[in-house]
């Protein structure tokens, strides 16, 4: 898989690409992530990428030309273009699984007051990571990329993501490790029993209980 991220702030991605699972996935050639400063696609002598909004108003608006030029240069017949915007579809695990099926993804990071409305015509999918506003699309693009990459074959153990929260509309079950007794807080006896059928039953019960308590909107009666 190849992921191209269009941004005005490429240095924001230095740590993201050089730590943990993302770094290992890149080294194992499971994914190629390109950080592209779309300012380089501006035809303005000063590499200008934004201007004041028509009709007045606060802030600066990203101009369409640099982003259109970048997408035209990078896109092929297998490309999915994603626009990070608070007005997009709320991101979830099901969307993450769907995105792993694509060979090439371009993610456009908005910034400033917004982007020229015509940029929307480039997008196959508009995504929001929640009902709040950030200074730009860089952090959402990292979240989207991370959620996709960890699902790719060979990046992490399959069991690690098959049991993730949200995979079955339930939150994850509680997990414990050593010591068995920490400041009077004990590991549930069932987890020490070695009886895997009973453990799996307990874990499912805990998922249902936790989801009902914390995210009843996710819970579905089977």
VMD Tcl script that draws the C-alpha trace (Angstrom):
set ca {
  {0.00 0.00 0.00}
  {1.06 3.57 -0.66}
  {-0.23 6.57 1.28}
  {0.53 10.10 0.11}
  {-0.22 12.86 2.62}
  {-0.52 16.40 1.27}
  {0.40 18.96 3.92}
  {1.96 22.38 4.46}
  {3.77 21.15 7.57}
  {5.82 18.05 6.68}
  {8.00 18.28 9.80}
  {4.99 17.41 11.93}
  {5.31 13.83 10.66}
  {8.93 13.19 11.65}
  {8.19 11.41 14.91}
  {5.09 9.71 13.56}
  {7.01 7.96 10.77}
  {10.07 7.08 12.83}
  {8.61 5.37 15.86}
  {6.77 2.19 16.82}
  {4.51 0.20 14.49}
  {4.50 2.69 11.62}
  {8.30 2.65 11.43}
  {8.40 -1.16 11.47}
  {5.69 -1.42 8.81}
  {7.67 0.90 6.54}
  {10.90 -1.03 7.15}
  {9.10 -4.31 6.35}
  {7.80 -2.69 3.13}
  {4.18 -3.27 4.12}
  {3.42 0.39 3.39}
  {5.07 3.38 1.80}
  {4.14 6.74 3.31}
  {5.07 9.90 1.42}
  {4.77 13.31 3.07}
  {4.32 15.90 0.35}
  {4.46 19.67 0.88}
  {1.85 20.82 -1.60}
  {3.39 24.29 -1.51}
  {5.84 22.88 -4.04}
  {2.94 22.56 -6.50}
  {2.13 26.27 -6.36}
  {2.83 28.16 -9.58}
  {3.04 31.47 -7.73}
  {6.51 33.00 -7.72}
  {6.34 33.18 -3.91}
  {4.78 29.70 -3.61}
  {1.60 31.19 -2.20}
  {-1.08 28.64 -1.31}
  {-3.76 30.71 0.43}
  {-5.68 33.96 0.06}
  {-8.50 35.98 1.60}
  {-12.03 34.59 1.16}
  {-14.36 36.11 -1.40}
  {-17.20 37.89 0.35}
  {-15.05 38.77 3.35}
  {-14.54 37.00 6.64}
  {-11.75 36.07 8.99}
  {-8.76 33.94 8.16}
  {-7.13 32.65 5.01}
  {-8.45 30.01 2.60}
  {-6.39 27.37 0.81}
  {-6.34 27.97 -2.92}
  {-7.40 25.14 -5.24}
  {-4.55 25.23 -7.76}
  {-1.67 23.75 -5.68}
  {-3.82 20.91 -4.37}
  {-5.33 20.14 -7.77}
  {-1.82 20.12 -9.26}
  {-0.58 17.74 -6.57}
  {-3.47 15.31 -6.93}
  {-3.21 15.40 -10.74}
  {0.47 14.50 -10.44}
  {0.07 11.70 -7.88}
  {-3.25 10.09 -8.73}
  {-3.72 6.98 -10.87}
  {-6.64 4.65 -11.60}
  {-6.22 2.88 -8.23}
  {-6.16 6.00 -6.06}
  {-8.65 6.91 -3.35}
  {-8.55 10.59 -2.35}
  {-9.51 11.49 1.23}
  {-10.13 15.02 2.47}
  {-9.78 15.65 6.21}
  {-12.56 18.02 7.26}
  {-14.88 18.51 10.27}
  {-17.76 18.25 7.79}
  {-16.80 14.72 6.74}
  {-18.15 11.33 7.72}
  {-17.19 10.38 11.27}
  {-14.31 7.91 11.14}
  {-14.64 4.46 12.67}
  {-13.07 1.00 12.63}
  {-15.31 -0.26 9.84}
  {-14.05 2.52 7.56}
  {-10.46 1.68 8.54}
  {-10.96 -1.93 7.40}
  {-12.45 -0.72 4.12}
  {-9.49 1.54 3.46}
  {-7.02 -1.34 3.76}
  {-8.41 -2.70 0.49}
  {-7.03 0.24 -1.50}
  {-3.58 0.15 -3.06}
  {-3.06 3.91 -3.05}
  {-4.55 6.60 -0.83}
  {-4.02 10.35 -0.98}
  {-4.94 12.27 2.18}
  {-5.38 16.02 1.89}
  {-4.74 18.04 5.07}
  {-6.70 21.26 5.25}
  {-5.43 24.24 7.20}
  {-6.07 27.89 8.04}
  {-9.71 29.03 7.95}
  {-10.61 26.34 5.43}
  {-10.16 25.35 1.83}
  {-11.68 26.51 -1.41}
  {-14.97 24.64 -1.89}
  {-13.86 23.37 -5.29}
  {-11.23 21.19 -3.62}
  {-14.08 18.94 -2.47}
  {-14.52 17.80 -6.07}
  {-11.19 15.94 -5.77}
  {-12.29 13.84 -2.80}
  {-13.73 10.34 -2.99}
  {-14.28 10.45 0.76}
  {-14.44 13.24 3.36}
  {-13.49 12.17 6.88}
  {-13.83 13.74 10.32}
  {-12.23 12.14 13.38}
  {-14.75 13.73 15.74}
  {-16.94 16.69 16.55}
  {-14.17 19.13 17.34}
  {-11.92 21.45 15.35}
  {-8.15 21.25 15.00}
  {-5.75 23.74 13.43}
  {-5.26 21.45 10.46}
  {-5.67 18.00 9.00}
  {-2.23 16.72 9.97}
  {-3.25 15.01 13.21}
  {-6.37 13.43 11.62}
  {-4.23 12.19 8.73}
  {-1.86 10.53 11.20}
  {-4.77 8.91 13.03}
  {-6.24 7.60 9.79}
  {-2.87 6.32 8.56}
  {-2.09 4.60 11.87}
  {-5.48 2.90 11.98}
  {-5.03 1.57 8.43}
  {-1.42 0.45 8.67}
  {-1.89 -1.64 11.82}
  {-4.55 -3.66 9.98}
  {-2.34 -4.58 7.02}
  {-1.25 -8.20 6.79}
  {1.98 -8.85 8.62}
  {2.17 -5.55 10.49}
  {0.87 -6.86 13.83}
  {-0.46 -10.24 14.91}
  {-3.94 -10.79 13.48}
  {-5.36 -11.67 16.92}
  {-4.23 -8.27 18.17}
  {-6.65 -6.39 15.95}
  {-9.40 -9.01 15.64}
  {-10.09 -8.45 19.34}
  {-9.94 -4.65 19.14}
  {-12.70 -2.44 20.43}
  {-15.46 -1.75 17.88}
  {-14.82 -4.85 15.75}
  {-18.15 -6.36 16.88}
  {-19.80 -3.14 18.04}
  {-18.46 -3.83 21.53}
  {-15.68 -2.25 23.55}
  {-12.69 -4.40 24.42}
  {-12.64 -6.58 27.55}
  {-10.37 -5.74 30.52}
  {-6.88 -7.24 30.48}
  {-4.37 -7.85 33.27}
  {-0.73 -8.85 33.71}
  {1.66 -9.43 36.62}
  {1.55 -9.02 39.56}
  {-1.62 -10.93 40.49}
  {-2.13 -8.66 43.48}
  {-1.26 -4.99 43.06}
  {-2.09 -2.74 46.01}
  {-5.01 -4.96 46.91}
  {-6.41 -5.02 43.38}
  {-6.64 -8.64 42.29}
  {-6.63 -10.26 38.87}
  {-10.02 -12.01 38.38}
  {-9.73 -15.69 39.28}
  {-11.28 -16.78 36.00}
  {-8.21 -15.54 34.12}
  {-5.98 -17.76 36.24}
  {-8.08 -20.88 35.72}
  {-6.63 -22.01 32.41}
  {-10.15 -22.84 31.20}
  {-10.20 -21.08 27.84}
  {-13.87 -21.61 27.09}
  {-14.89 -20.03 30.39}
  {-12.36 -17.24 29.90}
  {-13.76 -16.43 26.46}
  {-17.30 -16.43 27.89}
  {-16.22 -14.08 30.68}
  {-14.50 -11.76 28.24}
  {-17.61 -11.50 26.08}
  {-19.73 -10.80 29.16}
  {-17.30 -8.06 30.14}
  {-17.44 -6.55 26.65}
  {-21.22 -6.40 26.76}
  {-21.25 -4.99 30.28}
  {-18.62 -2.35 29.52}
  {-20.32 -1.28 26.29}
  {-23.71 -0.95 27.98}
  {-22.16 1.19 30.70}
  {-19.81 3.35 28.63}
  {-21.08 3.37 25.05}
  {-24.72 2.27 24.95}
  {-24.97 3.84 21.49}
  {-22.73 1.05 20.19}
  {-24.57 -1.79 21.83}
  {-26.74 -4.04 19.71}
  {-28.76 -6.95 21.02}
  {-27.89 -10.11 19.12}
}
mol new
graphics top color blue
foreach p $ca { graphics top sphere $p radius 0.5 }
foreach p [lrange $ca 0 end-1] q [lrange $ca 1 end] { graphics top cylinder $p $q radius 0.2 }
display resetview
